Amino acid sequence: MKIATDWQQYKVLATGDGEKLEKWGKHILLRPDPQVIWHKKKDFFKVAKVDAHYHRSESGGGHWQYFSNLPEAWQIDYKDLTFSVKPMGFKHTGLFPEQAVNWDVMRQLIAQNPNVSVLNLFGYTGAATVACAKQGAYVTHVDSAKNMVERCKLNAKLSGVEEDKIRYIVDDCRKFVKREIKRGKFYDAVLLDPPSYGRGSNGEIWKLENDLYDFVELVKQVLVEKPLFVLINSYTTGLQPTVMRNVLARIFGQGDIEAYEVCLPTEEKDVFLPCGASAIYKGRTK
């Protein structure tokens, strides 16, 4: 288990009954969390002044209920990085704070191997991209949603990342990797944060349990012989860290592989909040 303990501007204040109360900078959000199966100890609205509450709909999706003049977006810092936070559909804010543990791991490796090339697939709003680029890597950021790629550009600007450090690609990740193979392009490292389920523009179905192994095998073809790292992250409930460790071991061979649950600390001293799982293969450290 790795716990993201270094945040100064983000906190989980309370949890219970399928929800979590979070402090994002100066603002308090109450959001659903399916992993929180225990009961809350205190009414969330008595713990802190809630600015917005996301309500799930029984028919899917949901909506935000606002209790204050919450700005459309605001910024929070993590160490030397700055990110834009914005309440969006499906309860998201554009940032996953628990991933700070993976940002730190990748930055430590990049610090020992400057100017490496990193491929970030399913890059979303680019927090990991920004973290790697800030450390000196040249990052290719790929996501199929143009608005998410634009958010990555904003986060890079807020964090003071040099413009030539990131190449932005709006594309289907599998199609992009296949084209890079044909072009003979190679990367020193790759990170993948694929969705549990997805549908391509031509009706292609992506299901993580069925497609992850073959996709990682495909990605291996755009990696140098001794990659700096290959990191997989998943939010799919039931996909154990050891499963991803086994995928990496089968494809890259026995080596320096670490698999772990990713968690957030909370202000409730008896609770750590589970937030998915990761596994990383390290091919070299110098």
Buried (B, 14 or more C-beta within 10 A) or exposed (E): EBBBEEBEBBBBBBBBEBBBBBBBEEBBBBBBBEBBEEEBEEEBEEBBEBBBBBBBEEEEEBEBEEEEEBEEBBBBBBBEBBBBBBBBEEBBBBBBBBBBBBBBBBBEBBEEBEEBBBBBBBBBBBBBBBBBBBBBBBBBBBBBEEEBBBBBBBBBEBBEBEEEBBEBBBBBBBBBBBEBBEEEBBBBBBBBBBBBEBEEEEEEEBEBEEBBBEBBEBBBEBBBEEBBBBBBBBBBEEBBBEBBBBBBBEBBEEEEBBBBBBBBBBBBEEBBBBBBBBBBBBBBEE
